[in-house]
Amino acid sequence: MIAAKFQVDLTPGEQLAKSGLRRASKIGLNRAASPVKASVVSHANAVKRYGFLAKSIRIRLRIYPSDRYVAVVGPKMNYFRTKGKYKRGKKKGQQRRHRPAYYAHLVERGTKRSRAKPWLKPAHAESAGRFIEDARREVGKEIERELDRQRAK
């Protein structure tokens, strides 16, 4: 797991309803995480296994009860594609399903039989500092937009 923690000054958002603050935070974090996702996808493209790993990368925003917002960038759990068929065993003749979320960590860190092909750590190193600045700016913009919407009503 790779984490980047920061705090955003939400005092301008105190005038907003809780739902407006949540919406502004979600939209701002999603916009700030887009360049991070692009970086992760470009690094995941270097790992070729039909390209499914790069295609499965998504942004997921989580909001925890203590007003903590988390942007998770990684392979989506329910993404799968079929390619090829099983040649032997119980599933002989059935389509082979590939789920990148199941093997992404093995590609990142390696196993005792295959060397590591890091794709997440270099992407984090490339875009983590920029994400923090972008998140502050984008959340601030969205709070201002929400305040303008509230004043217009």
C-alpha positions in Angstrom: 0.0 0.0 0.0 1.3 3.4 -0.9 -0.2 6.4 1.0 0.1 10.2 0.8 -1.5 12.1 3.7 -2.3 15.8 3.8 -4.8 18.2 5.3 -7.0 20.7 3.5 -8.3 23.9 5.1 -12.1 23.5 4.9 -13.0 26.7 6.8 -14.6 28.2 3.7 -16.8 25.1 3.5 -18.2 25.6 7.0 -21.1 27.6 5.5 -22.0 24.6 3.3 -24.3 21.8 4.2 -22.5 18.5 4.9 -23.7 17.1 1.6 -22.4 20.1 -0.3 -19.0 19.7 1.4 -18.9 16.0 0.6 -19.8 16.6 -3.0 -17.1 19.3 -3.4 -14.5 17.1 -1.8 -15.4 14.1 -3.9 -15.3 16.1 -7.2 -12.1 17.8 -6.2 -10.3 14.6 -5.2 -11.5 12.9 -8.3 -10.0 15.7 -10.5 -6.8 15.7 -8.5 -6.4 11.9 -8.8 -6.8 11.9 -12.6 -3.2 12.7 -13.3 -2.2 10.0 -10.8 -4.3 7.5 -12.6 -2.7 8.5 -16.0 0.7 7.9 -14.5 -0.3 4.5 -13.0 -1.7 3.5 -16.4 1.4 4.5 -18.3 3.6 2.5 -15.9 1.2 -0.5 -16.0 1.4 -0.5 -19.8 5.0 -1.6 -19.4 3.7 -4.8 -17.8 2.3 -6.7 -20.8 -0.1 -9.5 -20.1 -2.6 -8.7 -22.8 -2.7 -5.2 -21.4 -5.5 -6.1 -18.9 -3.7 -4.6 -15.9 -3.5 -1.1 -17.5 -7.1 -1.3 -18.7 -8.4 -2.2 -15.2 -7.0 0.9 -13.4 -9.7 3.0 -11.8 -10.1 5.8 -9.2 -12.3 4.9 -6.2 -13.2 7.5 -3.6 -13.9 6.4 -0.1 -15.4 8.6 2.7 -15.0 7.4 6.2 -17.2 8.6 9.1 -14.5 10.7 10.7 -14.6 13.0 7.5 -11.6 11.3 6.0 -11.5 11.2 2.3 -9.4 8.6 0.5 -8.7 8.4 -3.2 -7.6 4.8 -4.2 -6.0 4.3 -7.6 -5.5 0.7 -8.7 -7.0 -2.2 -10.5 -10.8 -2.6 -10.1 -11.8 -5.7 -8.3 -14.7 -6.7 -10.6 -12.8 -6.0 -13.9 -12.1 -9.2 -15.8 -11.6 -10.2 -19.4 -11.5 -13.6 -21.1 -8.7 -14.7 -23.4 -7.8 -18.2 -24.3 -9.2 -21.5 -23.1 -8.1 -24.1 -20.6 -6.2 -26.9 -22.2 -6.5 -29.5 -19.5 -8.1 -30.2 -16.1 -11.6 -29.8 -14.8 -12.1 -26.6 -16.8 -10.8 -27.9 -20.1 -12.5 -26.1 -23.0 -13.8 -23.2 -20.8 -12.8 -19.6 -21.3 -9.8 -18.4 -19.3 -10.7 -15.4 -17.1 -8.1 -12.8 -16.2 -8.6 -10.6 -13.2 -5.8 -8.1 -12.9 -6.7 -7.2 -9.3 -5.8 -10.8 -8.2 -2.3 -10.7 -9.6 -1.3 -7.0 -9.6 0.5 -7.3 -6.3 2.5 -10.3 -7.5 3.6 -8.3 -10.6 4.6 -5.3 -8.4 6.6 -7.2 -5.8 7.5 -10.4 -7.6 7.4 -14.0 -6.4 10.1 -16.5 -5.7 9.7 -17.7 -9.3 9.3 -14.4 -11.1 11.2 -11.1 -10.7 9.3 -7.9 -9.6 8.1 -5.6 -12.3 7.2 -2.5 -10.3 4.6 -0.3 -11.9 2.8 1.3 -8.9 5.8 2.5 -6.9 7.4 4.5 -9.8 4.0 6.0 -10.6 3.6 7.1 -7.0 7.1 8.6 -6.9 6.3 10.5 -10.1 3.0 11.9 -9.1 2.5 12.0 -5.3 3.8 15.5 -4.6 1.8 16.9 -7.5 -1.4 15.2 -6.2 -1.2 17.0 -2.9 -1.0 20.4 -4.5 -3.7 19.5 -7.0 -6.0 18.2 -4.3 -5.8 21.3 -2.3 -6.4 23.5 -5.3 -9.3 21.4 -6.8 -11.1 20.9 -3.5 -10.9 24.7 -2.9 -12.3 25.4 -6.3 -15.2 23.0 -5.8 -16.0 24.5 -2.4 -16.2 27.9 -4.0 -18.5 26.5 -6.8 -20.7 24.9 -4.1 -20.9 28.2 -2.3 -21.9 30.0 -5.5 -24.6 27.4 -6.2 -25.9 27.8 -2.6 -26.0 31.6 -3.0 -27.8 31.4 -6.3 -30.7 29.4 -4.8 
